[in-house]
């Protein structure tokens, strides 16, 4: 069963209205649990470092592109896509959602730093969604590549943004043509996001060792 297509914001005027999303409340974007009065844990330092890196990137984007950059990075998902190619990937990978939050806040003209108070990224396995994709693939001539998908995980990067990650049986050196067949099939089946309240931006196909071997826009 194919995921229904959303109502996408197609006009610039509507995008400008959505620019209000740039102002992010300090009460959102991460855990609301208070920090311990004791020393910071490694996990806390990880999300704080990721947020700081995203904030610096966002401020630079705003200096370079002004309000137009705010629309691109927040409304059209630029910060989410940049998070996959940002510098200091070892820092970003600790909490990519925190990096995205920092980037969104940094690129806004009227927002202050509102760092998260806990881990932002949340990974949610969805075996039912994987089964539906593989069932569709079997009926549309792409059963073989789809069978190599072992797990589907929704990588939530905040309240509204998420990516879809397919863990596969592929090795790191698998021919790109084979990986591309799987990615093409999934993108065709997906055909968009899941509605008005959340938006899927990327398909990430990972090898069995966890390395990203292809990334496609959704």
Secondary structure as UniProt FT lines:
FT   HELIX           12..17
FT   HELIX           18..22
FT   TURN            26..27
FT   HELIX           42..70
FT   HELIX           71..75
FT   HELIX           78..83
FT   TURN            84..85
FT   HELIX           89..92
FT   TURN            93..94
FT   HELIX           96..107
FT   STRAND          122..125
FT   HELIX           127..139
FT   TURN            140..141
FT   HELIX           143..147
FT   STRAND          149..156
FT   STRAND          161..168
FT   TURN            172..173
FT   HELIX           176..190
FT   STRAND          199..206
FT   TURN            208..209
FT   STRAND          212..217
//
